Amino acid sequence: MPEVEPVPEVRPKKRTRSRPPRHRTKPKRPFEVAAPVVEPAIEIQPAVAAEPKRRKGNPAGYDPAEHPSIQAMTTLRGFAPLGMLFVLMDLLGGSAEGLIRVNRLAEALSIGKPAMLAQLDNLESAGLIRTVSSSQHGRHIELLVPNFTVSKKIPDLESISVDKPLLPLGVVPKGMPSTFSAEKFGDLQRYLINHGIRVTHLPDESGLDPKLSEIADFLGRYLAWIRPFYTRLKATLNEGQEIEFSLIGYQGRDVTHTLNFCKILREAGFLATFTYRRAPYCKVVTRLNRTPAAINFLSGGWLEHYIRDRVISILTTHPATRDVPFAFMKNPRILLPGDEDFEFDFLLMVGEKVFWIEAKTGEYLEFLNKYERVSRMLGLTRNNNLLVLVDAPNPDDRVVSRYDLSFCHVDEFAEVFRLALVRELGRRRR
């Protein structure tokens, strides 16, 4: 048989993993340094501050050069409520109230309007300021703390001319605002003459000590806290004896205001001696200096002085009255028809409206019949007369409804008078 050749064994090929193709790299070139690119010189112009946009009819903004507080506060990164209070005192220039233009002030302080409104709300919540009203002219703010900044100078009354005044104008205190009208002063006197009333004497207050305004303002604002001490001091006006007043059990604010009140009285020369004995005694030892000025002022004159200052502040800052001419008489002695002696505490003419304000720090019930008779004699109504009291009756008291007189507590005076003033002037325009 023929031989058969063996068939070769076929083995399966091994699978190999495919490799990605290798990228050919370009041949390396020698290192080259790029030539520097020379850019054209650019001339830098000095930055010019953009002028703030001003709305038509809006007054100019607050200039930091004129108000150091703004310049100081803008250098700080954040504001605190007391910092804003410092700014408000500076802008009001020593006054107790005035208009604040919120948008302009926020722009001057370089803060947002919401942040500024939040600061004002914090001050109001803390009892340091009060927002009286808001209008297109701005926000009317009243400071509830003394404003110790220097007030701006205002024209003296001597610069106002008048033809043949019925009484010499030298008896009116100096430093009256420009809206105090000598012509209106004469109109007020003629108003009295037309109602059968003659002015016989008007006190000269041109040389009053500025400390009196500070004492009156302090009593008007903080009487609720210092009243126990004030009542005790008032009881010694005639004797002038040394008193010891214990402050044990009083709150911190009562103690602070009482001690501050004593310091103000001592600086004005009203106290002959003053000592505060600390814990464990915690009492004030003092004696009143029995001068006519101290006795008359502390017995009730301070309230008349406080009323005068508050009225002037309201008339010169409120949007409805700051351009309205006015005049007033403080403590004029008069003769009523039938030659009956009388004395007004405060008589005011604003525009064509007359207001009569009486002040009582003690008993007042025995005077109400005469007050109502004189009010009718002047042709006034409840809207134009106001009796300011330290102990005012409750609104539902029979005294309030029995007499055609308006009553208010000293704490409420500014707000009550402001509302009555705006209401009466609004009636005249209608």
Secondary structure, 3 states (H helix, E strand, C coil): CCCCCCCCCCCCCCCCCCCCCCCCCCCCCCCCCCCCCCCCCCCCCCCCCCCCCCCCCCCCCCCCCCCHHHHHHCCCCCCCHHHHHHHHHHHHCCCCEEEECHHHHHHHHCCCHHHHHHHHHHHHHCCCEEEEEEECCEEEEEECCCCCCCCCCCCCHHHCCCCCCCCCHHHCCCCCCCCECHHHHHHHHHHHHHCCCEEEECCCCCCCCHHHHHHHHHHHHHHHHHHHHHHHHHCCCCCCCCEEEECCCCCHHHHHHHHHHHHHHHHCCCEEEEEEECCCCCEEEEEECCCHHHHHHHHHHHHHHHHHHHHHHHHHHCCCCCCCCEEEEECCEEEECCCEEEECCEEEEECCEEEEEEEECCCCHHHHHHHHHHHHHCCCCCCCEEEEECCCCCCCCHHHHHCCCCEEEHHHHHHHHHHHHHHHHHHHHC
